[in-house]
Amino acid sequence: MPTDFPTDTAPGGEPDMNKVQIAVVKALHQHWKLYLAEGVLLLVLGLIAIVLPAFATLALTLVFGWLFLLSGIIGLVTTFWMRGAPGFWWSLASAALAVLAGGYLLAQPIAGALSLTVVLIAFFIIEGVASVMFALDHRRDLSGQWGWMLMSGIVDLVLAVMLIAGLPSTAVWALGLLVGINMVFGGIALTAMALHARKEAL
């Protein structure tokens, strides 16, 4: 398959990193408008999600519902198609569970949003505890950097506590708001990268 990246190698058999870097810069420069469009789109959608978090949460729940439902249906079809393969019953149970989860999220999106929020809370707790323990275990080796890791873990735990304290009302806006913030930062990053690539010399 043809590629824009050079395959030349350095004397030690490693790829010539200078040529690879030039190829990457050239590709970014040639397609900077696409990156800019994607960045602006993410930024706009993120701002909408922040302004209308309840709407974004509902939309996100429905998207997850359709993803689970479609993947479950495809899983059922392929499982019965290859029913002679090992692990038939496990595959069947997994596909059926996906169909049930998707149907539940689509039929009860508000209750589904609550379930997804509980999953999000569990993620924040696990991520927060892991980050705090990692920072404390490596505070000598990471010198000044371990404090940032510790702060990140504390922030995750604070977010989890805030979501738990506000249940069930937080389920209405939490997912949409957090996804919106993530999309805004992603859009800003892509936009900045595109504007920088536009000015890069070929």
Contacts in CASP RR format, 6 or more apart in sequence:
PFRMAT RR
TARGET T0000
AUTHOR 0000-0000-0000
METHOD contacts of the structure
MODEL  1
MPTDFPTDTAPGGEPDMNKVQIAVVKALHQHWKLYLAEGVLLLVLGLIAI
VLPAFATLALTLVFGWLFLLSGIIGLVTTFWMRGAPGFWWSLASAALAVL
AGGYLLAQPIAGALSLTVVLIAFFIIEGVASVMFALDHRRDLSGQWGWML
MSGIVDLVLAVMLIAGLPSTAVWALGLLVGINMVFGGIALTAMALHARKE
AL
4 23 0 8 1.000
4 26 0 8 1.000
4 27 0 8 1.000
5 20 0 8 1.000
5 23 0 8 1.000
5 24 0 8 1.000
6 15 0 8 1.000
6 16 0 8 1.000
6 19 0 8 1.000
6 20 0 8 1.000
6 23 0 8 1.000
7 15 0 8 1.000
8 15 0 8 1.000
8 16 0 8 1.000
8 19 0 8 1.000
9 15 0 8 1.000
9 16 0 8 1.000
10 16 0 8 1.000
10 17 0 8 1.000
25 197 0 8 1.000
25 200 0 8 1.000
26 202 0 8 1.000
28 35 0 8 1.000
28 193 0 8 1.000
28 194 0 8 1.000
28 197 0 8 1.000
28 200 0 8 1.000
29 197 0 8 1.000
29 198 0 8 1.000
29 200 0 8 1.000
29 202 0 8 1.000
32 194 0 8 1.000
32 195 0 8 1.000
32 197 0 8 1.000
32 198 0 8 1.000
33 194 0 8 1.000
35 190 0 8 1.000
35 191 0 8 1.000
35 193 0 8 1.000
35 194 0 8 1.000
35 197 0 8 1.000
36 190 0 8 1.000
36 191 0 8 1.000
36 194 0 8 1.000
36 195 0 8 1.000
36 198 0 8 1.000
38 187 0 8 1.000
38 190 0 8 1.000
39 186 0 8 1.000
39 187 0 8 1.000
39 188 0 8 1.000
39 189 0 8 1.000
39 190 0 8 1.000
39 191 0 8 1.000
39 194 0 8 1.000
40 187 0 8 1.000
40 191 0 8 1.000
41 187 0 8 1.000
42 183 0 8 1.000
42 184 0 8 1.000
42 186 0 8 1.000
42 187 0 8 1.000
42 190 0 8 1.000
43 183 0 8 1.000
43 184 0 8 1.000
43 186 0 8 1.000
43 187 0 8 1.000
43 188 0 8 1.000
43 191 0 8 1.000
45 180 0 8 1.000
45 183 0 8 1.000
46 56 0 8 1.000
46 179 0 8 1.000
46 180 0 8 1.000
46 181 0 8 1.000
46 183 0 8 1.000
46 184 0 8 1.000
47 180 0 8 1.000
47 184 0 8 1.000
48 55 0 8 1.000
48 56 0 8 1.000
49 55 0 8 1.000
49 56 0 8 1.000
49 176 0 8 1.000
49 177 0 8 1.000
49 179 0 8 1.000
49 180 0 8 1.000
49 183 0 8 1.000
50 177 0 8 1.000
50 180 0 8 1.000
50 181 0 8 1.000
50 184 0 8 1.000
53 172 0 8 1.000
53 173 0 8 1.000
53 174 0 8 1.000
53 175 0 8 1.000
53 176 0 8 1.000
53 177 0 8 1.000
53 180 0 8 1.000
54 172 0 8 1.000
54 173 0 8 1.000
54 176 0 8 1.000
56 175 0 8 1.000
56 176 0 8 1.000
56 177 0 8 1.000
56 179 0 8 1.000
56 180 0 8 1.000
57 113 0 8 1.000
57 171 0 8 1.000
57 172 0 8 1.000
57 173 0 8 1.000
57 174 0 8 1.000
57 175 0 8 1.000
57 176 0 8 1.000
57 177 0 8 1.000
58 109 0 8 1.000
58 110 0 8 1.000
58 113 0 8 1.000
60 113 0 8 1.000
60 116 0 8 1.000
60 175 0 8 1.000
60 176 0 8 1.000
60 179 0 8 1.000
61 105 0 8 1.000
61 109 0 8 1.000
61 112 0 8 1.000
61 113 0 8 1.000
61 116 0 8 1.000
61 175 0 8 1.000
62 105 0 8 1.000
62 106 0 8 1.000
62 109 0 8 1.000
64 102 0 8 1.000
64 105 0 8 1.000
64 116 0 8 1.000
65 101 0 8 1.000
65 102 0 8 1.000
65 103 0 8 1.000
65 105 0 8 1.000
65 106 0 8 1.000
66 102 0 8 1.000
66 106 0 8 1.000
67 102 0 8 1.000
68 98 0 8 1.000
68 99 0 8 1.000
68 101 0 8 1.000
68 102 0 8 1.000
68 103 0 8 1.000
68 105 0 8 1.000
69 98 0 8 1.000
69 99 0 8 1.000
69 102 0 8 1.000
69 103 0 8 1.000
69 106 0 8 1.000
71 95 0 8 1.000
71 98 0 8 1.000
72 95 0 8 1.000
72 96 0 8 1.000
72 98 0 8 1.000
72 99 0 8 1.000
73 95 0 8 1.000
73 99 0 8 1.000
74 95 0 8 1.000
75 91 0 8 1.000
75 94 0 8 1.000
75 95 0 8 1.000
75 98 0 8 1.000
76 92 0 8 1.000
76 95 0 8 1.000
76 96 0 8 1.000
76 99 0 8 1.000
78 91 0 8 1.000
79 88 0 8 1.000
79 91 0 8 1.000
79 92 0 8 1.000
79 95 0 8 1.000
80 92 0 8 1.000
82 88 0 8 1.000
85 91 0 8 1.000
104 111 0 8 1.000
104 112 0 8 1.000
105 112 0 8 1.000
105 115 0 8 1.000
105 116 0 8 1.000
110 171 0 8 1.000
110 172 0 8 1.000
113 171 0 8 1.000
113 172 0 8 1.000
113 175 0 8 1.000
114 167 0 8 1.000
114 168 0 8 1.000
114 171 0 8 1.000
116 171 0 8 1.000
116 175 0 8 1.000
117 163 0 8 1.000
117 167 0 8 1.000
117 170 0 8 1.000
117 171 0 8 1.000
117 174 0 8 1.000
117 175 0 8 1.000
120 163 0 8 1.000
120 174 0 8 1.000
120 175 0 8 1.000
120 178 0 8 1.000
121 160 0 8 1.000
121 163 0 8 1.000
121 164 0 8 1.000
124 156 0 8 1.000
124 157 0 8 1.000
124 159 0 8 1.000
124 160 0 8 1.000
124 163 0 8 1.000
125 156 0 8 1.000
125 157 0 8 1.000
125 160 0 8 1.000
127 153 0 8 1.000
127 156 0 8 1.000
128 152 0 8 1.000
128 153 0 8 1.000
128 154 0 8 1.000
128 156 0 8 1.000
128 157 0 8 1.000
128 160 0 8 1.000
129 153 0 8 1.000
129 157 0 8 1.000
130 153 0 8 1.000
131 149 0 8 1.000
131 150 0 8 1.000
131 152 0 8 1.000
131 153 0 8 1.000
131 156 0 8 1.000
132 150 0 8 1.000
132 153 0 8 1.000
132 154 0 8 1.000
132 157 0 8 1.000
134 149 0 8 1.000
135 142 0 8 1.000
135 146 0 8 1.000
135 147 0 8 1.000
135 149 0 8 1.000
135 150 0 8 1.000
135 153 0 8 1.000
136 146 0 8 1.000
136 150 0 8 1.000
138 146 0 8 1.000
138 149 0 8 1.000
139 146 0 8 1.000
139 147 0 8 1.000
139 150 0 8 1.000
142 149 0 8 1.000
162 170 0 8 1.000
163 170 0 8 1.000
163 174 0 8 1.000
END
